[in-house]
Amino acid sequence: MNGFSTLGRIFFGLLLFVVGAQHFIYATFVATLVPAWIPFRYFWACFVGAAFVAAGLAIVFRKQARLAATLLGIMFLLFVLIVHTPRIFIHPQNSNEWTSGFVALAMAGGAVIVASASRNERYLNETNRMDKVTQIGRSLYGLAMIAFGVQHFIFARLGVGIGPPWFPVRPLWTYLAGAAIFLAGLAIMLGRSVRVAAFLLGALLLLLFLFQHLPGLLTHPHDPGKWASGFEILGMSGAAFALLGTLRKANS
């Protein structure tokens, strides 16, 4: 599974590069997302952008990758608690706030998974199960996938555009993708058939990136939203593939 783990690490690193660059390009806007009670909001927008780029370099080139990914996971968890949770309570009917919060949760879990995948195999326990740290990442990531799957049904009218225009019965793909993401997330979270679930989820998210988001990036290269959403999907695909690197040839 080393090949998939490496691919996942690269995908996750690419996400960090893109998001980190956006923190500098759109620093003034990003600063408005920092809670008002935190001083020096512009500084923190740039600092987080630099942290993303540095972590991406460390993860892709395997230089202190485990430390970088662990710190990144802590940072994303802080985002969930400090930034996204209050915004969800203030705007509970806004689907974008829920999506942004669960994206941050998925990135927190994905970072922990990448950190675990970066370890040498000798550090894996002898019971053929993931250790407690990996289980935390797996649970956070799986919970986020469950939420995304549910959103495909709650906000189905917003997902009718899933897939390229030549896809037949496009509304049906919204429900099929939602069901697949939900079931994969549930399996990952509960530790049932993790290997199969992680592989299929990673492949599905990669296909969504290639056939849904990449064409949008090519036709609207100056739209920052398309870059962010597209590479978030690629990063989550990478986290699923990286999860394969934490598994031994066993029963997971």
ZATI-508021 format. One record per residue (C-alpha): residue number from 0; x, y, z. Coordinates in steps of 0.1 Angstrom, whole numbers, always signed. Layout:
<nodes>
+-----+-------+-------+-------+
:   k :     X :     Y :     Z :
+-----+-------+-------+-------+
: NUM :     X :     Y :     Z :
...
+-----+-------+-------+-------+
</nodes>
This chain:
<nodes>
+-----+-------+-------+-------+
:   k :     X :     Y :     Z :
+-----+-------+-------+-------+
:   0 :    +0 :    +0 :    +0 :
:   1 :   +30 :   +23 :    -1 :
:   2 :   +21 :   +35 :   -35 :
:   3 :   -13 :   +47 :   -24 :
:   4 :    +1 :   +62 :    +8 :
:   5 :   +26 :   +82 :   -13 :
:   6 :    -2 :   +93 :   -37 :
:   7 :   -24 :  +103 :    -8 :
:   8 :    +5 :  +123 :    +8 :
:   9 :   +11 :  +142 :   -25 :
:  10 :   -27 :  +150 :   -29 :
:  11 :   -29 :  +162 :    +7 :
:  12 :    +2 :  +183 :    +2 :
:  13 :   -12 :  +199 :   -30 :
:  14 :   -43 :  +210 :   -10 :
:  15 :   -20 :  +227 :   +15 :
:  16 :    -1 :  +245 :   -12 :
:  17 :   -32 :  +259 :   -29 :
:  18 :   -49 :  +269 :    +3 :
:  19 :   -17 :  +284 :   +17 :
:  20 :   -12 :  +304 :   -14 :
:  21 :   -48 :  +317 :   -12 :
:  22 :   -41 :  +329 :   +23 :
:  23 :   -16 :  +353 :    +9 :
:  24 :   -34 :  +362 :   -24 :
:  25 :   -67 :  +369 :    -6 :
:  26 :   -52 :  +378 :   +29 :
:  27 :   -76 :  +407 :   +34 :
:  28 :  -106 :  +385 :   +29 :
:  29 :   -92 :  +356 :   +49 :
:  30 :   -85 :  +380 :   +78 :
:  31 :  -123 :  +387 :   +80 :
:  32 :  -128 :  +350 :   +88 :
:  33 :  -106 :  +352 :  +119 :
:  34 :  -129 :  +358 :  +150 :
:  35 :  -131 :  +395 :  +159 :
:  36 :  -118 :  +389 :  +194 :
:  37 :   -85 :  +377 :  +181 :
:  38 :   -60 :  +406 :  +176 :
:  39 :   -38 :  +410 :  +145 :
:  40 :   -62 :  +392 :  +123 :
:  41 :   -42 :  +400 :   +91 :
:  42 :   -11 :  +386 :  +107 :
:  43 :   -29 :  +353 :  +115 :
:  44 :   -42 :  +350 :   +80 :
:  45 :    -7 :  +352 :   +66 :
:  46 :    +8 :  +330 :   +94 :
:  47 :   -17 :  +302 :   +88 :
:  48 :   -10 :  +305 :   +50 :
:  49 :   +28 :  +301 :   +57 :
:  50 :   +21 :  +272 :   +80 :
:  51 :    +0 :  +254 :   +53 :
:  52 :   +28 :  +258 :   +27 :
:  53 :   +55 :  +247 :   +52 :
:  54 :   +34 :  +217 :   +62 :
:  55 :   +27 :  +208 :   +26 :
:  56 :   +64 :  +209 :   +17 :
:  57 :   +72 :  +187 :   +48 :
:  58 :   +45 :  +162 :   +39 :
:  59 :   +53 :  +159 :    +2 :
:  60 :   +91 :  +157 :    +6 :
:  61 :   +89 :  +136 :   +38 :
:  62 :  +110 :  +160 :   +59 :
:  63 :   +96 :  +159 :   +95 :
:  64 :   +63 :  +149 :   +79 :
:  65 :   +49 :  +133 :  +110 :
:  66 :   +55 :  +164 :  +131 :
:  67 :   +42 :  +187 :  +105 :
:  68 :   +10 :  +167 :   +99 :
:  69 :    +4 :  +163 :  +137 :
:  70 :    +6 :  +200 :  +142 :
:  71 :   -16 :  +206 :  +112 :
:  72 :   -42 :  +183 :  +126 :
:  73 :   -42 :  +203 :  +159 :
:  74 :   -45 :  +235 :  +139 :
:  75 :   -75 :  +223 :  +120 :
:  76 :   -92 :  +211 :  +152 :
:  77 :   -87 :  +246 :  +166 :
:  78 :  -103 :  +260 :  +135 :
:  79 :  -133 :  +237 :  +141 :
:  80 :  -137 :  +248 :  +177 :
:  81 :  -128 :  +285 :  +174 :
:  82 :  -139 :  +295 :  +139 :
:  83 :  -165 :  +271 :  +125 :
:  84 :  -185 :  +260 :  +155 :
:  85 :  -195 :  +295 :  +166 :
:  86 :  -205 :  +304 :  +130 :
:  87 :  -226 :  +273 :  +127 :
:  88 :  -245 :  +282 :  +159 :
:  89 :  -250 :  +317 :  +146 :
:  90 :  -262 :  +306 :  +112 :
:  91 :  -276 :  +271 :  +117 :
:  92 :  -296 :  +272 :   +84 :
:  93 :  -266 :  +281 :   +63 :
:  94 :  -255 :  +249 :   +45 :
:  95 :  -221 :  +265 :   +36 :
:  96 :  -212 :  +270 :   +73 :
:  97 :  -219 :  +233 :   +80 :
:  98 :  -199 :  +223 :   +49 :
:  99 :  -169 :  +245 :   +58 :
: 100 :  -170 :  +231 :   +94 :
: 101 :  -170 :  +195 :   +83 :
: 102 :  -143 :  +202 :   +57 :
: 103 :  -121 :  +215 :   +85 :
: 104 :  -130 :  +184 :  +105 :
: 105 :  -121 :  +161 :   +76 :
: 106 :   -88 :  +179 :   +72 :
: 107 :   -80 :  +175 :  +109 :
: 108 :   -87 :  +138 :  +106 :
: 109 :   -68 :  +136 :   +73 :
: 110 :   -37 :  +153 :   +88 :
: 111 :   -36 :  +128 :  +117 :
: 112 :   -40 :   +99 :   +92 :
: 113 :   -11 :  +114 :   +71 :
: 114 :   +10 :  +117 :  +103 :
: 115 :    +3 :   +80 :  +111 :
: 116 :   +11 :   +69 :   +75 :
: 117 :   +44 :   +87 :   +77 :
: 118 :   +57 :   +65 :  +105 :
: 119 :   +80 :   +36 :  +100 :
: 120 :   +61 :    +3 :   +99 :
: 121 :   +79 :    -8 :  +131 :
: 122 :   +59 :   +17 :  +151 :
: 123 :   +26 :    +0 :  +142 :
: 124 :   +12 :   -22 :  +169 :
: 125 :   +14 :   -60 :  +166 :
: 126 :   -23 :   -66 :  +168 :
: 127 :   -29 :   -56 :  +131 :
: 128 :   -51 :   -27 :  +143 :
: 129 :   -45 :   +10 :  +140 :
: 130 :   -31 :   +26 :  +172 :
: 131 :   -51 :   +51 :  +192 :
: 132 :   -37 :   +82 :  +174 :
: 133 :   -47 :   +68 :  +140 :
: 134 :   -81 :   +58 :  +154 :
: 135 :   -87 :   +95 :  +164 :
: 136 :   -79 :  +106 :  +128 :
: 137 :  -100 :   +78 :  +113 :
: 138 :  -129 :   +88 :  +135 :
: 139 :  -128 :  +125 :  +127 :
: 140 :  -124 :  +118 :   +90 :
: 141 :  -151 :   +92 :   +90 :
: 142 :  -175 :  +115 :  +109 :
: 143 :  -170 :  +142 :   +83 :
: 144 :  -176 :  +118 :   +54 :
: 145 :  -209 :  +107 :   +71 :
: 146 :  -219 :  +143 :   +73 :
: 147 :  -211 :  +150 :   +37 :
: 148 :  -231 :  +119 :   +27 :
: 149 :  -261 :  +131 :   +46 :
: 150 :  -258 :  +166 :   +30 :
: 151 :  -261 :  +150 :    -4 :
: 152 :  -297 :  +140 :    +6 :
: 153 :  -307 :  +171 :   +26 :
: 154 :  -294 :  +195 :    -1 :
: 155 :  -300 :  +173 :   -31 :
: 156 :  -313 :  +202 :   -51 :
: 157 :  -279 :  +218 :   -48 :
: 158 :  -261 :  +187 :   -60 :
: 159 :  -279 :  +181 :   -93 :
: 160 :  -248 :  +194 :  -111 :
: 161 :  -226 :  +166 :   -99 :
: 162 :  -207 :  +151 :  -128 :
: 163 :  -201 :  +166 :  -163 :
: 164 :  -231 :  +177 :  -184 :
: 165 :  -229 :  +146 :  -205 :
: 166 :  -236 :  +124 :  -174 :
: 167 :  -270 :  +107 :  -178 :
: 168 :  -297 :  +111 :  -150 :
: 169 :  -274 :  +136 :  -132 :
: 170 :  -298 :  +140 :  -101 :
: 171 :  -294 :  +103 :   -95 :
: 172 :  -257 :  +107 :   -91 :
: 173 :  -262 :  +130 :   -62 :
: 174 :  -279 :  +103 :   -42 :
: 175 :  -256 :   +75 :   -53 :
: 176 :  -225 :   +96 :   -44 :
: 177 :  -241 :  +106 :   -11 :
: 178 :  -249 :   +70 :    -2 :
: 179 :  -214 :   +58 :   -11 :
: 180 :  -197 :   +86 :    +9 :
: 181 :  -219 :   +79 :   +39 :
: 182 :  -213 :   +42 :   +39 :
: 183 :  -176 :   +46 :   +34 :
: 184 :  -174 :   +71 :   +62 :
: 185 :  -194 :   +49 :   +85 :
: 186 :  -171 :   +19 :   +77 :
: 187 :  -140 :   +39 :   +83 :
: 188 :  -153 :   +54 :  +116 :
: 189 :  -164 :   +20 :  +129 :
: 190 :  -133 :    +2 :  +117 :
: 191 :  -152 :   -22 :   +94 :
: 192 :  -137 :   -32 :   +61 :
: 193 :  -115 :    -1 :   +63 :
: 194 :   -92 :   -11 :   +35 :
: 195 :  -121 :   -15 :   +10 :
: 196 :  -139 :   +16 :   +22 :
: 197 :  -108 :   +38 :   +21 :
: 198 :   -98 :   +27 :   -14 :
: 199 :  -133 :   +31 :   -29 :
: 200 :  -138 :   +65 :   -11 :
: 201 :  -104 :   +78 :   -23 :
: 202 :  -112 :   +66 :   -59 :
: 203 :  -147 :   +82 :   -58 :
: 204 :  -134 :  +116 :   -45 :
: 205 :  -106 :  +115 :   -71 :
: 206 :  -131 :  +109 :   -99 :
: 207 :  -152 :  +138 :   -85 :
: 208 :  -121 :  +160 :   -87 :
: 209 :  -112 :  +150 :  -122 :
: 210 :  -147 :  +151 :  -138 :
: 211 :  -165 :  +177 :  -118 :
: 212 :  -139 :  +202 :  -103 :
: 213 :  -110 :  +201 :  -127 :
: 214 :  -131 :  +212 :  -157 :
: 215 :  -144 :  +241 :  -136 :
: 216 :  -108 :  +251 :  -127 :
: 217 :   -98 :  +251 :  -163 :
: 218 :  -127 :  +271 :  -175 :
: 219 :  -127 :  +296 :  -146 :
: 220 :   -91 :  +297 :  -135 :
: 221 :   -95 :  +331 :  -117 :
: 222 :  -123 :  +318 :   -94 :
: 223 :  -108 :  +312 :   -59 :
: 224 :  -138 :  +292 :   -48 :
: 225 :  -133 :  +266 :   -75 :
: 226 :   -97 :  +262 :   -65 :
: 227 :  -105 :  +258 :   -28 :
: 228 :  -134 :  +234 :   -33 :
: 229 :  -116 :  +214 :   -59 :
: 230 :   -84 :  +208 :   -40 :
: 231 :  -104 :  +202 :    -8 :
: 232 :  -119 :  +172 :   -26 :
: 233 :   -84 :  +162 :   -38 :
: 234 :   -71 :  +165 :    -2 :
: 235 :   -99 :  +143 :   +12 :
: 236 :   -91 :  +118 :   -15 :
: 237 :   -55 :  +119 :    -4 :
: 238 :   -65 :  +113 :   +32 :
: 239 :   -84 :   +82 :   +22 :
: 240 :   -55 :   +68 :    +2 :
: 241 :   -31 :   +77 :   +31 :
: 242 :   -53 :   +57 :   +54 :
: 243 :   -43 :   +26 :   +34 :
: 244 :    -8 :   +32 :   +44 :
: 245 :   -17 :   +28 :   +81 :
: 246 :   -31 :    -6 :   +76 :
: 247 :   -11 :   -39 :   +78 :
: 248 :   -19 :   -69 :   +56 :
: 249 :   -46 :   -81 :   +79 :
: 250 :   -82 :   -79 :   +87 :
: 251 :   -90 :   -42 :   +85 :
+-----+-------+-------+-------+
</nodes>
